[in-house]
Amino acid sequence: MYFCRSNFQDMLQVPFIRDNKDLVIARLAKRNMDATEDINQVIAFDEDRRRIQAELDNTLAESNALSKEIGMLFKSGEVEKANLIKAKTGELKEASKKLSEDLNNKTNALNELLYKIPNVPNDIVPAGNTEDDNEEVFREGDIPVLEEGALPHWELAKKYDIIDFELGNKITGAGFPVYKGKGAKLQRALITYFLDKNTEAGYTEFQLPHLVNEASGFGTGQLPDKEGQMYHVTADNLYLIPTAEVPGTNIFRDVVLSESELPLAITGYTPCFRREAGSYGAHVRGLNRLHQFDKVEILRVEHPSKSYDALDGMVAHVKTILQELKLPYRILRLCGGDLGFTSALTYDFEVFSTAQDRWLEISSVSNFETFQANRLKLRFKNSNGKNELAHTLNGSSLALPRVLAGILENYQTKEGIVVPEVLQSYTGFKIID
């Protein structure tokens, strides 16, 4: 529908960087970064690593050959000659130990550098610096005309006593709201509805941990890129999850699948925790920006040849949810400057908040191609019997705070807040009054 297949499935694997240096640098320039120095450094580190590896292999081979010769000399009674050669093997062992240390150091330096380089954007990602340069590719739904005196959701929450921001601030701090009464029930209804929609579409539901270890953070790319935005439990070196994408995708870390197992599709509800350091101002009032919020995620592991068809399907799936909620929305193709660190191509969904007169992001649907799989060592055995990196994708289906804000604001009437028809069987009530 909107998408384009990438001809370059393995961009941040070193062999591809080595053979396509100029292409990688040009694509990364879409992110408004000059990656020339980093890419040249990657190639230099790799050349050193391969040189050291070759030297180590030769040293070990020579040592093994001499060891065999020593054994034969001892058997034939040539002890003096055997002892002379034995001294040489000692020198080779010391040399191989030093080479192993050098190889380990060089490999670690290469990996550390690769961890800091973002994914290479798909060819159709537009150039641009900020969200103002994102491309609108689809829009649907009529923006409702509200009656005079319509309120933003934070005022509605107070009026109907369904969300208490001040109580959350007392208990924890700003950005940790308390949902009450019909507000809590509407929140629960949305979670259940989203999960039902996802499982009906073929996603298997998982209940996932809310904390992850460091390896999981590196595997999906949150570390080291967003370390300062994650809550860190230092005593145990664990991180509160920023999204179910992290524990969900790490299910497949260090896994080799058979080709027949693809695709894999999972969904899960989790609370999400984000420090959101530096976020201030009217645009983050109420539910617009939180430190703790609820989200239902969809994740896919796909064959590289089918991942962009899958992305198309994920976008279509999120559309059906918004159509049933009868919320006006649009879809944006993110420009390079607004693209997430791990993504090759992302489509954002935004709901129009009539009371605030602005668009609110409520979902991101992304294809990471092999970027995460390369970190995770997530592979499948292809038809030739060789291990090949899979593609990973994820999307919000959906993030609750701004969906809830859109419902409260767009469905407000003089009588109260009407509950979208599709949710009424979940809530057990039709109006918040």
N, C-alpha and C positions, 0 to 999 in steps of 0.2 A: 504493500500500500504506500508507505512513505519511505521504504528502506532500500538499502543497497548492500549487496554482498561485498565483503572485503576480499580482495585478492591476496591479502597478506595476513595469514593466520597466526604467524609466530613472531611478531615483530620484536618483542623484548627478549627473545632467546638470542644468546650471543652469536650463533652462526648467522642468523638473519641480519643482526646489526652489522656484523663484519662484512657481509656481502652486499648490504644495501644501506650503507652509512648515510649517503646524501638523502635518500628517501625518508629515513627515520628522522633525520634532523629537520627536513622540510615539514613533515607531518607534525612533529612536536612544536614547530613554530606556530601552529594554529592555536596552541595554548599560550601564546605570547611569551615563549621562552626560547632563548638561544641555547640549544643543547649541544652545540659543537664541542665545547671543552669536555663535557661529561661523556659524550659518545666516543671521542678520541681517547679518553682515559679508559673507557671500557675496553676498547680494542687493544690498547697498550697493555693493560692488565692481563687480558686474555692471551696476548702473544707471550708475555712473560710466563704465565701459568702453563701454557702448552710447551714452552721451551724447558721449563723446570721439570714438567711431567716426563718429557722425552728423555731428559738427562737422568731422572730417577729410574725410569724403566730400563735404560741401558745399564745403569749401575747395578740394579737388582739382578738383571739378566747375567751380567758378568760375575756377580757374587755367587749366583746359583750354579753357574757353569764351573767356577773354581771349586765350589763345595763338592760337586760330583767328582771332579778331578782328584781332590784330596782323598776322598773315599777310596778311589781306585788305587792311588799311590800307597795308602796304608795297607790295603789288601795285598799289594805286590811287594811289600816290605821296604818301599822307598820312603822311610820315615823322615829323613833329613829334608828331602825335597818337599814332602808334604807339609812339614812345619814352616818352610820358607813361604809356600803359597798360602798357608793359614794366616800368616802375618798380613799378607795382602788382603785377605778377606776381612780382617779386622778393620783395615783402613776403609774398605768399601762399605762396611756396615756403618761406620761413623759418617762417611760421606752421604749414604742413603738417609740416615737419620736427619742430617742437616738439610738435605734436599726435601725431605718430607715436611719438616718445619716450615721451610721457605714456601713450599707448595700450599700448605695449609694457610699461611699468612696471606699469600697472594690471592687464594680462592676467597678467603674471608673479605679481603679488601674489595674484590670484584663484586661479591654479593652485596656488601654494604652499599656500594655505589649503585648497583642495579635497583636496590630497594628504594632509592631516592628518586628514581626516574619514573615519571607517570606513564600510564598507558598511551600508546600511539593512537591518535584519533582516526576514526574511519574517514575515508576520502570525502564523504558528503557532509561531514561536520563543518558548519560555517565558521569562517574566521570571525573573531570578535573579542572584545575585552570584558564586557560585563553582561548582565542579564538583559540589558537593553538591546543587545545584538542577537538575542535568540530569535529563531524563526517560528512564527505561528504557522502550523501546518493543518490545523483542523479546529473547528468551533461548532458547538451544538448547544441548543437550549435557549429559551427566551429568558432574558433577565427580567425578573418580576418588578413591577412598579409598586413600591411600598407606600403605605398611607403616611400622611404627615405625622411627624413625631416618632418615626421608626428609630429603634435603638440599636447600637452595636451589641455584639453578643455578651460582652462583659457587663453591660448594664442589664441586659435581659436575664443573665445568670443571677444577678443580685435581686432583680424584681421578683422572679419566680422561685428564688431560693433553691437553685439546682446545682450551682457550682460556687464554692467559697474560696476565693483567692486569698483573702486575708487569713483564714484559718490555716491554709496550706503554708502561708508565710510564717505563721506562728509555730507550726509543728516542725517545719524544715527550713524554709526560706522561699524567696521569690522563685516562681517557675515550677512549683509543686502544688497544683490545685487539689482541692477536695471536692469530689462529686457527691451529690446528696439526692436522696429521694428519687424523683423521676429523672433527674440528671444522671444519676448512677445507673438507673435501669435503661435509659436510652443509650448510654455508653456500652453497657453489656449487650444490648440488642444489636448494636452496630457490629461489635466483635463477632457475635454468633452468626449474624447475617453474612458478613464477609467470609468467614470460614466455610459456611454452608455453600456459598457461591463458588468458592475455590475448590472444595472437594467435589462438587457437582461437575466441575470442569476437568476433573481428573487429577487434581493435586492431592497427595497423601498428607494428612495432617500429622504434625509432630509437635510435641511439647518439649521445648528446648531450655537449656540452662540460661540463666540471666547473667552469669559471669563466665568469662573465658580466660584461658591462659594466654601467655605472650605469643606462643606459636600460632594460635588461632588468629590473633590480631595481625600478625605478619602475613599469614596465609591469605587473608582476604584484602589486605592492603590498608587497613586502618592504622597499622604501625609500619613505619614510624611517622607516616604522614599526618595523622590526626591524634597523636599521643596527647597533646595538650588539651584536646577537646573531650577526652575520655576520662571517666572517673576511675581512679586507680586505687585498688585495695593493696596498699604497699606491704602489709604484713605477710600476705600470701602471694604477692605479685600476680594478682588477678585483676581483670578489668570488667566493669559493668558494661553490658553490651549497648552500643549505639543503635543497633537494629538486629532483627532476627537473622539477617543475612549472614552475620559473622558465625554464630554457632551452627546455623543451618548448612552453610556451604562447607564448613569444616567437618561435617559428617563424612565427607568424601576425601579428606586429606590423606595422602599416602595410600590411595586406593587405585587398583587397576581393574577396570570394568571390562566386561566383554561387550563387543559392539551391539549385540542383541539386547543388552540391558538399557541402551539409550532409546529414547530420552528418559530422564528421571525428573519428576516434578513433585515438589513438596511445598506445603504451606504451614505457617505457624503464627500464633499470636504471642507476642511478648510485650512487656513494658520496655521502653527504650530510655536510655540515660545519656544526656549530652550536656557538657558544661556550658557550651555556647558562650565562651568567654568573649567579652567585648560587645555583646548584643544589648543595645539600649534604645530607648525612644518609643514614640507612639506606635510605630509599625510592629512592635513586638508585644503590644498590650494583650491582656487576656490569654486566649488560647493560641495566639499567633506564633508564639515562640516559648517553648517550655524546656525545663531541664529533665522532666520525666513525663513521658506520654506513651499512649498505647498505639500499637501498629500491628496490622496483619500483613505478612509478607508472602510473596510467591517466589520460588526459586526453581531454576531449571539447570540440568546438566545435559548438554546437547552435542550431537555430532557436529563438527565444524561446518559441514556442508549444509546443515539445516538450522543453524542458530539464528539466522536473520529471519527465516520464516517463523521461528518460535517467537522472536521479538515482536513480529507483526501480530501473532496470536495473543501475546500477553497484552499488547496495547488494546486489541479488540475486546479482550476480556474485561479490562478495567473500564472501558467505555460502557459495557453493558451494565455495570454496577451503577455508574453515574446516571445512565439513562433511567434505570429503575428508581433511583433516588430523586429523579427529576430536578437535578441541579444543573444550572448552566455552567459549561466548562469549555476549556480550550486545551489544545496540545501544542507544546513547543518543542522544536528540535534545538537542543542546547548548542551554543557556540563554543569554540575552543576555550575561551577564557572562563566560561561558566561550567565547563565539563568537570566531573569528579575525577579524582586522581586515578582511579582504577578503571574508568569506563572508556570504551572505544566509541560508543554512541549512546546517547541518552535522550529520552523523550519525557518531558515533564507534563503532568496534568495540573491544571489550575482551575479552581472553582471561583466563580465571581461572588464576592460578598457585597450585596447590594447596600447594606447599611454602612459599610466602610468605603464603598465605591472603589474597590480595588480587587485585583486577582490574588488568590491565595494558593500557593503550591500545596497539593495534597498527595501527589504520587510522582515518583521517578521510576521509569522502566529502562533498564540498561542492559547492553550486551558488553561483557568484559572480554570476549573472545578468549584467548589463551592466557591473559594476564594473570588472573587468579590461579588458574589450573597449573601454570608454570611454578608458582610459589607453593602451591599445595601438593605438587606432584600427583595431580589428578589426571589419570590416563585411562585409555581404553585400548584393547587389543584389536587392531583393524583387520580387514579381510586378508591382508598379507601376513598376518601373525606378528606385526610389529606394534610396539607401544606408541601411541599418539596422544598428544594433549587434547583433552575435551574443551568445549566452550562452556562458560558459566554465564547465567543471566539472573537478574533479580528485579523485582518490582514491588512497590507498595500497593497493597490491595485491601485496605487503604490505610493511610495515617489518619488517626481519629480526630485529633484536636481541630484541625481546620475544616474537616468534613462536618464535625459537630457545629463549629462556628457558622459554616455556610447554612446548615439546616436551621439553626436558631434564628439567624438574621433573615434568610429568604422566606421562611415559613411563618414569620410572625404576623399576627392579625390583632385586631382590637380585643378579640375574645381570648387570645393566648397563642401559644406556638403549636401549630398543627404538626403532628408526627407524619412523616412520609408514609404513604399507604403501604409500601412494601415492608415497612418496619412494624406496623401496628400489631401483627400477629406475634411479634417478638416482645413488644413492650407490654401489651395487654391494655393499652390506653391510646386514645386518638389525639389527645391535646394535652399540653402542659399549661395549666391555668392557675 
